[in-house]
Amino acid sequence: MAINVNTVYQTVLLVLNKEQRGYMTPAEFNKIGTQVQLEIFEKYFEDLNQQLRVQQTDTDYADRVANLDEKISIFKTFGDAVYDDTTPTNTYFTLPTDDAYGAAVSFYRLGTVTYDNEVELQRLQRGEFTYIDRSPITKPTTDWPVYLYENQKLFVKPKTIISNIQVDYIRKPNDVVWGFTTGNLGQYIYNKNEYDATNQPNGSVQFELHESEQTELILKILIYAGIVIRDPQIVQIAAQQVQAEEINKKS
């Protein structure tokens, strides 16, 4: 399950208002919440790289690489690349903008590229890709295709491949929205309905991070909140708690 955006917002407001330190508007919360979620998300890959260098335990639920992969898997998806032959001498495939489940996605990191759902393409750098056709031994075929990834485009060889290119990738988290309606007294009333531009323009978009990230999420939002309301004590306390959480994760 996703982290409830209302739970996080109300917790942040509770901490800020406990000693009448200040207030964070929904617009401020949405921007800061989106930024913090992205920071935590991007840190997964740095943490995964570090953990892969360390011997892991085989105890259930304690393998840190497996736990990180579980957090990243929320954002794993796949879809069909689209062939573009607008310039016949320089054809390529564009990355999916909708995944296989019909959801509009924002591309983040490329994974495996396959042809016809069976053959995995080998990724090459430009120098290798340019000259690979020159030798009969290395010349790509439909049984051994290759690709170059540049400018969010896939250049595929052999050129006879013009369809059936599938891409596994990681998408970015969706922007967070604490949706609301306005009451008779001008107060904000949380709208729990899922945001939809047509039917629910005042709806909400939940945090997509793993549930285990809720504490760190709230603390990091409080750091930004302290900056917004110009309260260095909030910043200091929250930063200390975040640091303690990071030490605990790595110890």
Buried (B, 14 or more C-beta within 10 A) or exposed (E): EEBBBBEBBEBBBEBBEEEEBBEBEBEBBBBBBBBBBBEBBEEBBEBBEEBEEEEEEEEEEEBBEBBBBEBBEBBBBBBBBBBBEEEEEEBBBEBBEEBEEEEEBEBBEBEEBBBEEEBEBEBBEEEEBEEBBEEEEEEBEEEBBBBBBEEEBBBBBEEEBEEBBBBBBBBBBBBBBBBBEEEEEEEBEBBEEEBEEEEEEBBBBBBBBBEEBBEBBBBBBBBBBBEBBEBEEBBEBBBEBBEEBEEEEEE
